[in-house]
Amino acid sequence: TTNDDECMITALKLSIDTEVTNFWETGRRYAHLASSLNNLGRVAQATRAQQIYYRQSNAHPHKKVDPFLGKKSGIAIKRDVIEDICENLSRSQFAFHPSYYSEATKDDQLQSWKHLIYIHIPKSAGTNFVKPLSLLLQQIESENQIKTRHSNEGCKHYLWHGNLGDKYQHDAYLLEAFKGKALNDLQGSFIANHNGKHGNYNQNLQEVGISAKKICLVRDPSKRLYSHIRHNGRFQFDKSTLLSKYSKEFSNLMDKYIYDYNLFEGYIEAPYCDPFDYEKCETIDFLDISDDHTISKVKSSFLSATLLPNIVQYNRINDDKEKVSFKGALEEKDFKDIHKELISLGFLDRDNQIDLEFLKKRTKERLVFPEIIHKGEVLHPITFVYPRNGAAKLILTKDFIADPLGAINY
């Protein structure tokens, strides 16, 4: 409520002004302050507070870290061993995304994979894609701070964030990421949009001569909508509340994300093109959410280009089937009724006009992976494990190769 937000703002300001806290803890308090200010409609102040949060927390855009954690060489491995590891882990619903180590300091084929924008359409396996990548840099950063600081010689510069959300967060991030900051030495960059746009960020990159790959995972629009209704409906106890709360979010969402419009909460924008104006999404590569093989190659190309560790990850992060429903909340029958009603109201009219098969085919014909992805036999010396349960961790690749199943079941 308004009173609660006012009280929160007063308390946070007092705690920031008076308490002796560490640098990052102060940063986190600014995030709470920004959220409360935004709830009261004080967007400019919220943006400023969020900018301070980005500057003073482990969410800050610019990261200078040693991605090798002091290690000086890669780990030699035969291709058939990599394939065996992938196959064995897949039986436990885990994926292995190798980062290939190249002695050549400048592999031209990898250059085009150093910068990645992920277009995160909700309920399209996006969390699976984004979460391990967004946490990876924070984990390396923490590890760098715990251990004796490595010499700057091993440090690389990254521009990095996971999902960007509300407009005040988006605007604050852009201010902190691009204003007066040198971007000519970036080893890599990553961002994802969730309830927000990616276009302004992309434009900022282009202005400094950086061209990013844009990846978008897609699925059947009707199934996506049903999954979205189900996801949000688990917390609701009547249909009307669900519809009033999420109607904008449910309506033709794939079209909005693909063409980057009408995504910010509280800001209304009309479509600026038809759903079949594919030249407007010419720079986006589209993959089916079930195409694990290609998705893994995308991640491997990106990790190899950015010199970041291998990733081993549980492949059903944020799976609705594994979540508990609240007693008395909406059920499957309600979800089916809502789904049918929304379709009759035109909530898939634009989404259904997009020829996803054409977009996926176009991507398949033009997407080229670096040769090292098909032939590499030296892995990054560090591996990032994102488990099903428990905390993510960084381990030595040689230890992971010695016991892959042990690494995911610790």
C-alpha positions, -999 to 999 in steps of 0.1 A, spaced: 0 0 0 10 37 -3 15 41 34 37 10 36 59 23 7 62 57 24 73 40 57 97 18 38 113 48 21 117 66 54 132 36 71 156 28 42 168 64 39 175 64 77 194 31 75 214 42 45 223 75 62 231 62 97 241 26 99 277 14 93 272 -12 66 295 -27 40 296 -13 5 275 -40 -11 249 -41 17 243 -3 12 238 -10 -25 211 -36 -18 192 -12 3 191 12 -26 173 -15 -46 145 -17 -20 143 21 -19 141 22 -58 113 -4 -58 92 16 -32 97 49 -50 86 32 -83 55 19 -66 46 54 -56 50 66 -92 82 86 -84 100 71 -114 129 96 -118 139 91 -81 135 53 -84 157 53 -115 184 73 -96 182 50 -65 184 19 -88 215 35 -105 232 37 -72 223 1 -65 239 -10 -98 270 10 -89 273 -3 -54 264 -40 -56 274 -72 -73 248 -64 -100 270 -36 -113 272 -37 -151 309 -35 -156 329 -65 -142 366 -70 -143 374 -105 -133 399 -133 -140 378 -159 -158 405 -185 -153 409 -179 -116 446 -179 -119 449 -210 -140 472 -207 -170 463 -236 -194 433 -255 -207 425 -292 -201 431 -316 -230 402 -340 -237 391 -363 -265 359 -355 -284 344 -389 -276 349 -382 -238 330 -349 -242 302 -368 -260 300 -395 -233 298 -368 -206 269 -351 -224 251 -383 -229 255 -395 -193 244 -362 -178 214 -359 -201 199 -390 -185 198 -370 -152 183 -340 -171 216 -321 -170 234 -304 -199 271 -298 -204 280 -267 -224 318 -269 -231 339 -237 -233 367 -245 -257 401 -230 -249 421 -216 -278 458 -208 -277 452 -184 -305 445 -151 -288 424 -139 -316 402 -166 -332 383 -146 -358 354 -171 -359 348 -165 -322 347 -127 -325 311 -126 -336 300 -146 -305 314 -123 -279 282 -103 -274 248 -119 -267 213 -105 -262 187 -130 -251 151 -122 -259 133 -138 -230 97 -146 -239 81 -158 -207 74 -195 -205 97 -204 -234 126 -221 -214 142 -187 -209 152 -191 -172 171 -223 -183 191 -202 -207 196 -171 -187 201 -181 -150 234 -200 -153 249 -173 -175 238 -144 -153 250 -161 -121 283 -173 -137 299 -138 -137 288 -131 -101 302 -164 -90 336 -157 -106 335 -122 -91 329 -136 -56 357 -162 -61 381 -134 -72 374 -115 -40 377 -144 -17 410 -156 -30 441 -134 -32 435 -109 -59 450 -120 -92 472 -96 -110 453 -73 -134 470 -91 -162 445 -120 -160 414 -98 -156 390 -93 -185 363 -67 -188 326 -77 -192 293 -59 -195 269 -83 -178 234 -86 -164 206 -112 -164 170 -102 -169 162 -65 -170 127 -58 -159 107 -26 -151 114 6 -169 132 23 -140 156 -7 -137 161 -7 -175 168 30 -176 191 30 -146 211 1 -161 216 19 -194 227 50 -175 252 31 -154 264 8 -183 270 33 -210 274 69 -197 310 79 -199 322 43 -197 349 29 -221 336 -1 -239 365 -7 -263 381 -35 -243 351 -57 -237 358 -95 -237 321 -101 -238 286 -89 -229 253 -104 -220 218 -92 -213 183 -106 -213 149 -88 -213 120 -100 -192 90 -77 -191 113 -51 -207 128 -41 -240 162 -49 -255 163 -23 -283 177 6 -264 205 -15 -250 213 -29 -285 214 7 -299 239 17 -272 261 -12 -282 259 -3 -319 269 33 -312 302 21 -299 307 -3 -328 295 -36 -311 273 -59 -330 255 -85 -307 240 -118 -315 203 -119 -306 189 -153 -296 152 -160 -291 137 -194 -280 102 -199 -293 74 -225 -289 38 -230 -301 19 -198 -291 -11 -216 -277 10 -239 -255 30 -209 -243 -1 -190 -233 -15 -220 -214 18 -224 -196 18 -187 -187 -18 -188 -174 -9 -219 -153 23 -203 -140 5 -171 -128 -27 -189 -118 -10 -211 -91 -11 -180 -68 -46 -168 -76 -79 -178 -61 -104 -165 -87 -104 -160 -125 -112 -123 -125 -82 -114 -103 -59 -134 -126 -73 -117 -157 -73 -82 -144 -37 -86 -130 -21 -102 -161 -42 -94 -191 -16 -72 -207 11 -98 -200 -10 -126 -216 -20 -108 -248 0 -116 -279 32 -117 -259 54 -134 -285 46 -107 -310 55 -80 -284 89 -96 -276 98 -104 -311 91 -68 -323 101 -52 -290 71 -30 -281 45 -25 -253 65 -45 -228 70 -21 -199 44 -22 -172 23 10 -172 34 21 -206 11 14 -236 25 12 -271 6 1 -303 22 -24 -327 43 -6 -353 43 -34 -379 24 -65 -389 33 -99 -372 47 -111 -406 70 -81 -413 100 -103 -408 126 -78 -419 118 -60 -386 133 -91 -368 159 -98 -394 188 -97 -368 172 -122 -344 180 -159 -345 151 -181 -335 155 -216 -320 128 -240 -309 128 -246 -271 132 -283 -277 164 -279 -299 188 -288 -271 216 -296 -295 217 -261 -312 210 -243 -279 241 -260 -264 262 -249 -294 251 -213 -289 261 -214 -253 294 -231 -261 302 -206 -288 294 -177 -265 314 -192 -235 344 -200 -257 344 -165 -273 342 -148 -239 368 -170 -222 343 -180 -196 341 -214 -179 323 -245 -190 287 -248 -177 270 -279 -163 234 -271 -156 201 -287 -145 179 -284 -175 145 -279 -159 151 -247 -140 118 -230 -130 97 -260 -142 61 -255 -132 55 -292 -128 79 -292 -99 61 -263 -81 35 -267 -53 1 -252 -58 -17 -233 -30 -47 -249 -14 -79 -233 -28 -60 -217 -58 -72 -221 -94 -69 -255 -109 -64 -272 -143 -101 -269 -152 -100 -231 -145 -68 -227 -166 -84 -244 -196 -115 -222 -193 -93 -190 -191 -72 -202 -220 -102 -208 -242 -117 -174 -232 -85 -155 -239 -82 -171 -274 -117 -161 -282 -109 -125 -271 -80 -123 -296 -51 -129 -272 -33 -151 -298 -44 -133 -330 -11 -116 -337 11 -144 -322 -6 -170 -345 2 -149 -376 39 -152 -370 54 -180 -391 77 -195 -365 87 -224 -388 100 -199 -414 119 -179 -387 135 -211 -373 144 -223 -408 159 -190 -417 181 -192 -386 191 -228 -393 203 -218 -428 225 -189 -417 237 -197 -381 274 -207 -383 293 -220 -353 330 -216 -349 351 -246 -360 364 -250 -325 329 -260 -314 330 -290 -337 366 -299 -333 380 -285 -301 399 -308 -277 410 -284 -250 385 -272 -224 385 -242 -201 402 -252 -168 372 -241 -147 336 -255 -147 305 -238 -133 280 -262 -119 243 -251 -116 227 -280 -97 191 -290 -93 192 -282 -56 217 -263 -35 241 -235 -44 259 -231 -77 297 -236 -76 329 -233 -95 351 -264 -97 383 -275 -115 375 -290 -149 399 -319 -143 378 -328 -112 346 -325 -131 359 -348 -159 371 -373 -133 335 -376 -119 308 -358 -138 279 -374 -119 295 -367 -86 298 -330 -95 260 -327 -100 251 -348 -70 271 -331 -43 
